[in-house]
Amino acid sequence: MTGKMKCLIITVSVVLVLCLVAWAVLSHPAFGRKPNAQRQQRIESSPNYRNGKFCNRVPTPQFTGSRSSASKVMWGMLRGGQDAATPTEPLTCVKTDLRALPADRDWLVWFGHSSYLFQLNGKRFLVDPLLKMEFPSVLMLKPFKGTDIYRPDDIPDIDYLIITHEHWDHLDYATLRELRSKVRHAVCPLGVAEYLEYWNYDPRIITEMDWDQVRCQDENGITITCLPTRHFSNRLFSSNQTLWASFMVEANQPAADAPASNSRKVYVGGDGGYDNRFRQIYESFGQVDLAMMENGQYNANWANIHLMPNDLEKAILDLKAKQVFTVHHDKFKLSLHAWNEPDSVAHDIARRDGILLLDAPIGTVVYF
């Protein structure tokens, strides 16, 4: 056998091995699958799906700086970025027994980043849970020291699981696999239900919604409305093939053992840059009792798809919420701002504008 032939055989063998590895990786359930024909037909019939993809209601270039500056930011993140982007010491977090929390009060427990559990009118809502670091999420997301203290086993039975969009830091296969037996109902934007069904969630418990659609559960007085955000979606190679959303959760009827004043509204903000939707939400729903607002992972190079600090202030003032809790920070580094900058931003806004900011370490019970 000639040297050229040996070299060719080795090259072909390496290519085949790499192809097999790539196939094995991409076959992992976390990457999802293509939507079935019925779901794809519903996707394509959505007024928000145009020219082969979902679109924001206002023009939204994903990169607002130059391509070169955005590339520099990405490269800086890969290299580790600035030292202040990651805390040097473990963060102070609290491990709460979630099953022991009172059933007759409205409360919130934040798990860091965009994962949180809240109770409204005796019903538990779990939003974008990311509580178990496994492949492939662990390759992209590294929790700050001290923040990774909750596991799916710590979560009690959930009345409503809410998923805002398909990004890895919001839709986590390992966590949702472990939570499946605890979820009584799941709510998600159009297209995202394909992941849940692929991960063996019963289709009968899933409500998949387009913007401005309403899901009403009359037996317990809970109404959930799917609302727009200004963001995007991509899980692997395809972009904007599933919808991104925020949600309004309304307890229209007080529980039998609760006062009438317990009829309340919680805004689940999801991810998204600033536009006039916050003002429109106030005009449609009136003053909300608690607004969960994105605050963190922002950068001038993608200012349209995350709330910059000055935009967070405008959004809060537009929404006129009675109470505000900010999320999307304090657990992962997805941008280059100082890790504790979002906390400072929120407190500055609260002081300047007289906002009632509910701020607490990860795991702390906040009553609202």
VEXDREN-2710 file (C-alpha; in Angstrom, 1 decimal):
% VEXDREN-2710
k/r/px/py/pz
1/MET/0.0/0.0/0.0
2/THR/1.4/3.4/-1.0
3/GLY/1.9/6.3/1.3
4/LYS/-0.8/8.3/-0.5
5/MET/-3.2/5.5/-0.1
6/LYS/-2.6/5.2/3.6
7/CYS/-3.0/9.0/4.0
8/LEU/-6.3/8.8/2.1
9/ILE/-7.6/6.0/4.3
10/ILE/-6.6/7.8/7.5
11/THR/-8.3/11.0/6.2
12/VAL/-11.5/9.3/5.2
13/SER/-11.5/7.4/8.6
14/VAL/-11.1/10.7/10.5
15/VAL/-13.9/12.3/8.5
16/LEU/-16.2/9.4/9.1
17/VAL/-15.5/9.4/12.8
18/LEU/-16.2/13.2/13.0
19/CYS/-19.4/12.7/11.0
20/LEU/-20.5/10.0/13.4
21/VAL/-19.7/12.2/16.4
22/ALA/-21.6/15.1/14.9
23/TRP/-24.6/12.9/14.2
24/ALA/-24.5/11.5/17.7
25/VAL/-24.4/15.0/19.2
26/LEU/-27.1/16.5/17.1
27/SER/-29.3/13.5/17.8
28/HIS/-29.4/14.4/21.5
29/PRO/-33.0/15.2/22.5
30/ALA/-32.0/18.6/23.7
31/PHE/-31.7/19.8/20.1
32/GLY/-35.4/19.0/19.5
33/ARG/-36.9/18.0/16.2
34/LYS/-38.8/19.5/13.3
35/PRO/-42.4/20.3/14.0
36/ASN/-45.1/17.9/12.8
37/ALA/-47.2/18.9/9.8
38/GLN/-50.1/20.1/11.8
39/ARG/-48.0/22.4/14.0
40/GLN/-46.0/23.6/10.9
41/GLN/-49.3/24.6/9.3
42/ARG/-50.4/26.5/12.4
43/ILE/-47.0/28.2/12.5
44/GLU/-47.2/29.3/8.9
45/SER/-50.7/30.6/9.3
46/SER/-49.7/32.9/12.2
47/PRO/-49.8/36.6/11.3
48/ASN/-46.4/36.9/13.0
49/TYR/-44.8/34.4/10.6
50/ARG/-43.8/36.1/7.4
51/ASN/-41.3/35.2/4.6
52/GLY/-40.5/31.9/6.2
53/LYS/-39.8/33.1/9.8
54/PHE/-41.4/34.7/12.8
55/CYS/-40.9/38.5/12.9
56/ASN/-41.1/41.1/15.6
57/ARG/-43.7/43.8/15.2
58/VAL/-41.1/46.5/14.7
59/PRO/-38.0/46.1/12.6
60/THR/-35.3/44.5/14.7
61/PRO/-31.8/44.0/13.4
62/GLN/-30.2/41.5/15.7
63/PHE/-26.8/43.4/15.8
64/THR/-26.9/47.1/16.4
65/GLY/-23.1/47.7/16.2
66/SER/-20.8/46.8/13.4
67/ARG/-20.3/43.1/12.6
68/SER/-16.6/43.5/13.6
69/SER/-17.4/45.0/17.0
70/ALA/-20.0/42.3/17.7
71/SER/-17.4/39.7/16.7
72/LYS/-14.9/41.3/19.1
73/VAL/-17.5/41.1/22.0
74/MET/-18.1/37.4/21.2
75/TRP/-14.4/36.7/21.0
76/GLY/-13.9/38.5/24.4
77/MET/-16.6/36.3/25.9
78/LEU/-14.9/33.1/24.6
79/ARG/-11.6/34.3/26.0
80/GLY/-13.2/35.0/29.4
81/GLY/-14.0/38.7/29.0
82/GLN/-13.4/41.2/31.6
83/ASP/-12.7/40.1/35.2
84/ALA/-15.7/41.9/36.6
85/ALA/-18.1/39.9/34.4
86/THR/-17.7/36.9/36.8
87/PRO/-17.7/37.2/40.6
88/THR/-14.5/36.1/42.3
89/GLU/-16.3/34.8/45.5
90/PRO/-19.3/32.5/45.8
91/LEU/-22.6/34.5/45.9
92/THR/-24.8/34.5/48.9
93/CYS/-27.8/32.3/48.2
94/VAL/-30.6/30.8/50.3
95/LYS/-31.9/27.2/50.1
96/THR/-35.6/27.4/50.9
97/ASP/-37.9/24.4/51.5
98/LEU/-40.3/25.2/48.6
99/ARG/-42.9/22.6/49.7
100/ALA/-43.3/24.3/53.1
101/LEU/-44.3/27.7/51.8
102/PRO/-47.8/28.9/52.7
103/ALA/-50.6/28.1/50.4
104/ASP/-52.6/31.2/51.3
105/ARG/-50.1/33.9/50.4
106/ASP/-48.7/35.2/47.1
107/TRP/-44.9/34.7/47.0
108/LEU/-41.9/34.5/44.7
109/VAL/-38.7/32.6/44.8
110/TRP/-36.0/33.4/42.2
111/PHE/-33.4/30.7/41.3
112/GLY/-31.1/33.1/39.4
113/HIS/-31.0/34.2/35.8
114/SER/-34.6/33.8/34.4
115/SER/-35.8/30.9/36.5
116/TYR/-38.3/31.5/39.2
117/LEU/-41.3/30.1/41.0
118/PHE/-44.3/32.2/42.1
119/GLN/-47.6/31.5/43.7
120/LEU/-50.7/33.4/42.8
121/ASN/-54.1/32.7/44.3
122/GLY/-52.9/29.4/45.6
123/LYS/-51.6/28.2/42.2
124/ARG/-47.8/27.7/41.5
125/PHE/-46.2/28.9/38.3
126/LEU/-42.7/27.9/37.3
127/VAL/-41.0/30.0/34.7
128/ASP/-38.1/29.0/32.4
129/PRO/-36.5/26.5/34.8
130/LEU/-32.8/25.8/34.4
131/LEU/-31.9/23.7/37.4
132/LYS/-29.7/20.8/36.1
133/MET/-26.5/21.4/34.2
134/GLU/-26.0/18.6/31.7
135/PHE/-24.7/18.2/28.2
136/PRO/-25.2/20.2/26.0
137/SER/-26.2/23.2/28.1
138/VAL/-23.2/22.8/30.4
139/LEU/-20.9/23.6/27.4
140/MET/-22.5/27.0/27.0
141/LEU/-23.6/28.0/30.5
142/LYS/-21.4/28.0/33.6
143/PRO/-23.2/29.0/36.9
144/PHE/-21.4/31.4/39.2
145/LYS/-20.1/29.8/42.3
146/GLY/-22.7/29.4/45.0
147/THR/-25.7/29.9/42.6
148/ASP/-26.4/26.3/41.5
149/ILE/-28.1/25.2/44.6
150/TYR/-31.6/24.2/43.4
151/ARG/-32.4/20.9/41.6
152/PRO/-35.6/19.6/40.0
153/ASP/-36.1/17.4/43.1
154/ASP/-36.5/20.6/45.1
155/ILE/-39.5/21.8/43.1
156/PRO/-43.0/21.0/44.4
157/ASP/-45.9/20.1/42.1
158/ILE/-46.5/22.8/39.5
159/ASP/-49.9/24.0/38.3
160/TYR/-48.4/26.0/35.3
161/LEU/-45.1/25.7/33.7
162/ILE/-44.4/28.8/31.5
163/ILE/-41.7/28.7/28.9
164/THR/-41.0/32.1/27.2
165/HIS/-38.8/30.9/24.3
166/GLU/-36.5/28.2/23.1
167/HIS/-33.0/29.6/24.0
168/TRP/-30.8/27.3/26.0
169/ASP/-30.9/29.5/29.1
170/HIS/-34.7/29.3/29.1
171/LEU/-35.7/25.9/27.7
172/ASP/-33.6/23.2/29.4
173/TYR/-34.0/19.5/28.5
174/ALA/-32.4/18.0/31.6
175/THR/-34.5/20.1/34.0
176/LEU/-37.8/19.6/32.1
177/ARG/-37.2/15.9/31.8
178/GLU/-36.9/15.6/35.6
179/LEU/-40.0/17.9/36.2
180/ARG/-42.3/16.1/33.8
181/SER/-44.3/14.2/36.4
182/LYS/-44.8/17.4/38.5
183/VAL/-46.3/19.6/35.8
184/ARG/-50.1/19.8/35.6
185/HIS/-50.2/22.2/32.7
186/ALA/-47.5/23.8/30.4
187/VAL/-47.9/27.1/28.5
188/CYS/-45.5/28.1/25.7
189/PRO/-45.3/30.2/22.5
190/LEU/-46.1/28.8/19.1
191/GLY/-43.7/26.1/18.0
192/VAL/-42.1/25.4/21.4
193/ALA/-44.5/22.6/22.2
194/GLU/-42.7/20.4/19.7
195/TYR/-39.8/20.2/22.2
196/LEU/-42.1/19.4/25.1
197/GLU/-43.9/16.7/23.2
198/TYR/-40.6/15.2/22.0
199/TRP/-39.5/15.1/25.6
200/ASN/-42.6/13.0/26.4
201/TYR/-44.9/15.7/27.8
202/ASP/-48.5/14.8/27.3
203/PRO/-49.9/17.0/24.5
204/ARG/-53.2/17.3/26.4
205/ILE/-51.5/19.3/29.1
206/ILE/-49.8/21.7/26.7
207/THR/-51.2/25.1/25.6
208/GLU/-49.3/26.5/22.7
209/MET/-50.1/30.2/22.1
210/ASP/-49.6/32.9/19.5
211/TRP/-49.3/36.6/20.6
212/ASP/-52.5/38.1/22.0
213/GLN/-54.1/34.7/22.5
214/VAL/-55.8/34.0/25.9
215/ARG/-55.9/30.8/27.9
216/CYS/-58.5/30.8/30.6
217/GLN/-58.9/28.2/33.3
218/ASP/-62.4/29.0/34.7
219/GLU/-62.3/26.5/37.5
220/ASN/-59.6/28.4/39.4
221/GLY/-59.9/31.9/38.0
222/ILE/-56.5/32.0/36.3
223/THR/-56.2/33.7/32.9
224/ILE/-53.0/33.6/30.9
225/THR/-52.5/35.9/27.9
226/CYS/-49.6/35.4/25.5
227/LEU/-48.0/38.8/24.7
228/PRO/-45.3/39.9/22.3
229/THR/-41.7/40.7/23.1
230/ARG/-38.9/42.0/20.8
231/HIS/-36.5/39.1/20.6
232/PHE/-35.6/36.1/18.4
233/SER/-35.2/32.3/18.5
234/ASN/-32.6/29.8/17.4
235/ARG/-31.7/26.5/18.9
236/LEU/-29.1/25.3/16.4
237/PHE/-29.0/26.2/12.7
238/SER/-32.5/27.5/12.1
239/SER/-33.6/31.0/13.2
240/ASN/-37.0/32.3/14.2
241/GLN/-38.9/29.1/13.5
242/THR/-40.5/29.2/17.0
243/LEU/-42.1/32.2/18.6
244/TRP/-40.8/34.2/21.7
245/ALA/-43.2/35.7/24.1
246/SER/-44.1/37.4/27.4
247/PHE/-47.2/36.5/29.4
248/MET/-49.8/38.1/31.6
249/VAL/-51.0/35.9/34.5
250/GLU/-54.2/37.1/36.1
251/ALA/-56.0/35.7/39.1
252/ASN/-59.5/37.0/38.3
253/GLN/-61.2/35.3/41.2
254/PRO/-59.9/35.2/44.7
255/ALA/-59.4/31.8/46.3
256/ALA/-62.3/30.7/48.6
257/ASP/-60.2/31.4/51.7
258/ALA/-58.6/34.6/50.5
259/PRO/-59.8/38.2/50.5
260/ALA/-61.1/39.7/47.3
261/SER/-58.0/42.0/47.2
262/ASN/-56.0/38.9/46.3
263/SER/-57.2/39.1/42.7
264/ARG/-53.9/40.1/41.1
265/LYS/-51.8/40.3/37.9
266/VAL/-48.2/39.2/37.3
267/TYR/-46.3/40.1/34.1
268/VAL/-43.8/37.5/33.0
269/GLY/-41.6/39.7/30.8
270/GLY/-39.3/37.1/29.1
271/ASP/-36.4/38.4/27.0
272/GLY/-36.6/41.3/24.6
273/GLY/-35.5/44.8/23.7
274/TYR/-37.5/48.0/24.2
275/ASP/-40.5/49.0/22.1
276/ASN/-44.0/50.4/22.7
277/ARG/-45.4/47.1/23.9
278/PHE/-45.0/48.1/27.6
279/ARG/-47.2/51.1/27.2
280/GLN/-49.8/49.0/25.2
281/ILE/-49.8/46.4/28.0
282/TYR/-50.6/49.0/30.5
283/GLU/-53.4/50.4/28.3
284/SER/-54.8/46.9/27.9
285/PHE/-54.5/45.4/31.4
286/GLY/-54.1/48.4/33.7
287/GLN/-51.6/48.4/36.5
288/VAL/-50.0/45.1/37.2
289/ASP/-49.2/44.0/40.7
290/LEU/-45.8/42.5/39.9
291/ALA/-43.6/42.8/36.8
292/MET/-40.8/40.4/36.2
293/MET/-38.4/42.4/34.0
294/GLU/-35.4/41.3/32.1
295/ASN/-32.2/43.1/33.3
296/GLY/-28.8/41.8/32.2
297/GLN/-26.8/40.2/29.4
298/TYR/-27.3/43.5/27.5
299/ASN/-24.7/45.0/25.2
300/ALA/-24.7/47.9/22.8
301/ASN/-24.1/45.5/19.9
302/TRP/-27.5/43.8/20.5
303/ALA/-29.5/46.6/22.0
304/ASN/-32.6/45.7/20.1
305/ILE/-33.1/42.2/21.6
306/HIS/-32.3/42.8/25.3
307/LEU/-33.2/45.8/27.6
308/MET/-30.3/48.2/27.9
309/PRO/-30.3/50.0/31.3
310/ASN/-31.9/53.2/30.0
311/ASP/-34.5/51.1/28.2
312/LEU/-35.3/49.1/31.4
313/GLU/-36.2/52.4/33.0
314/LYS/-38.4/53.4/30.2
315/ALA/-40.1/50.0/30.2
316/ILE/-40.8/50.1/33.9
317/LEU/-42.3/53.6/33.7
318/ASP/-44.4/52.6/30.7
319/LEU/-45.7/49.6/32.5
320/LYS/-46.5/51.4/35.7
321/ALA/-46.2/48.2/37.8
322/LYS/-46.8/48.4/41.5
323/GLN/-43.8/46.2/42.2
324/VAL/-40.8/45.1/40.1
325/PHE/-38.4/42.2/40.3
326/THR/-35.6/42.0/37.8
327/VAL/-34.1/38.8/36.4
328/HIS/-31.7/37.5/33.7
329/HIS/-28.6/38.1/35.9
330/ASP/-26.6/36.8/38.8
331/LYS/-26.0/33.3/37.5
332/PHE/-24.4/33.2/34.1
333/LYS/-22.1/35.4/32.1
334/LEU/-23.7/35.9/28.6
335/SER/-22.3/39.4/28.1
336/LEU/-19.3/41.5/29.2
337/HIS/-20.9/43.9/31.7
338/ALA/-19.9/43.6/35.4
339/TRP/-21.8/40.7/37.0
340/ASN/-23.4/43.0/39.6
341/GLU/-24.1/45.9/37.3
342/PRO/-27.8/44.9/36.7
343/ASP/-28.4/45.0/40.4
344/SER/-27.0/48.5/40.6
345/VAL/-29.0/49.6/37.5
346/ALA/-32.2/48.4/39.1
347/HIS/-31.6/50.1/42.4
348/ASP/-30.7/53.4/40.7
349/ILE/-33.9/53.3/38.7
350/ALA/-35.9/52.5/41.9
351/ARG/-34.4/55.4/43.7
352/ARG/-34.7/57.8/40.8
353/ASP/-38.3/57.0/40.0
354/GLY/-39.8/55.9/43.3
355/ILE/-40.2/52.2/42.1
356/LEU/-41.0/49.5/44.6
357/LEU/-38.2/47.1/43.8
358/LEU/-38.4/43.6/45.2
359/ASP/-34.8/42.6/45.4
360/ALA/-33.5/39.6/47.2
361/PRO/-30.7/37.0/46.9
362/ILE/-31.3/33.8/45.0
363/GLY/-33.6/31.4/46.9
364/THR/-35.1/34.0/49.2
365/VAL/-38.9/34.0/49.6
366/VAL/-40.4/37.3/48.6
367/TYR/-44.0/38.0/49.6
368/PHE/-45.9/40.4/47.3
END
